[in-house]
Structure formats: structure tokens, C-alpha cells
Amino acid sequence: MSEEDLEATQPFFRIAIRAEGEYVNAYFAPRDTMENAIHLGSIRRRLCDSAPHLFANFRELMQAAVTVMIQESLGLTPENFVTTPAPEHEKAGNG
């Protein structure tokens, strides 16, 4: 499979979840950038730190929200969500 073929099979969007100050924020973002990202929701960071199941529930809620957005706008249903680490260029300054 060529690099172009592989890129064509990649999703055109992602859910970017970032720790930003006192909050964990979720964004609907293009595959390779945060430019024009749409803020989906936030949760207090200390809640995620003290109760990891809340972070898991938050992530699932954001996935459900994106599923509804895609269904309403494109008439498609995402089949699965793949969790991957943030690109290195997006990790700086999120502490």
C-alpha cells in the first residue's frame, strides 16, 4: 500500500483531549492541526486525576457527541475511535 493510499484511509478528523490549566478540554480537530478546532467540552482536571473513571466517561461522552455531529452533518456513523498519543508538537505547554 502506498503512502497516499494509507493517508486516504485515515480519518479526516480527531478528538484532541488536552490538559490545559485546571481543565481537561476536548476538541473536534482536523487530523494534523489544531487550527479551526471546535471546543466540545471540559471537565475539571482534578476530578480526572482523583477519579479516572470520570475521565473515561468524559472521553466516551465526547466520542458520542462527535458521532452525533457526523451523523447530522454527513449522514455517516463512525465505526470506531482509535486512541493515540498527541503529536510531540502539541504536547508542550499543556502541563
N, C-alpha and C positions, 0 to 999 in steps of 0.2 A: 504494500500500500504506500503510495507516495505521500509526501508531507502535505500536499494540497488536499488529497483525499482524506487524510487524517484530520486536518483542520476543518473540513466540511462536515465531519461527523460530530464535532464539538458543539456544545450548546452556545447560543449567541449571548447568553446572559449568565449571571451567577448571583447568589445571595452572599453578599460580603458582610460578615459579622465581625465587628471591631470593638475592642475595649477602648473607650475614649473618656478619660477622666473618671467621673463617678458612674458612668453608664456603659452598658453594652448596647451598641446600636446595630441594627440590621438594615442593609441597603439592597435594593434591586439594582444591579450594576451591569454594564457591558462586560463581556468576557475578559478583556485585557486592561481595563482602566476604571477609575472611579469617576471620571468625567461624566456628568449628566446622571449620576446615580440618584435613585429615588429612595428617600428615607422611608422605611417600612414601619419601624417600631423600636422601642427602647425598653430596657429593664435596668434597675439599679445593679451595679456591678457587685456590691457587697452581698446582695441576695444570691447571685450566681455563685459567688465564692463560698458562701455558707451552706447553700443547698443546691448542689449540682443538678439535681433532678429538675429544678426550676429552669436552669439554662437549657436542658434537653427539651423541656416543654416549650420554651421560648423559640428555640430553633424549629421545632415542629410547627408551631403556630405561624412562623414566618414562611415556612415552606407551603403551608396551607393557603396563606394569603397570596403568595405568588402563583400558586395553582389556579386560584380564582381569577387573578388578574389575566393570566394567559388564556384561560377558558373564555372569559368575557371579551377579550380583545382579538384573539386569533381562532377561537373555537377548538383549540387543541388542549390535551391534558398531558402534562409532563409525566413520563413513566417512572422516573426515579431522580433522586438528588444524590450527587456524589460529593462527599466532604473531602476537601483538600486544604492543605496549609495555604495561608496567604502568600502571595509573591513577596520576595525579600524587599522590593522597593516600597511595599505598603506596610511593612512591619514597624518601621522607625517611627518613634513618637507616639505610639499607641498606649504606652505604659500607664 
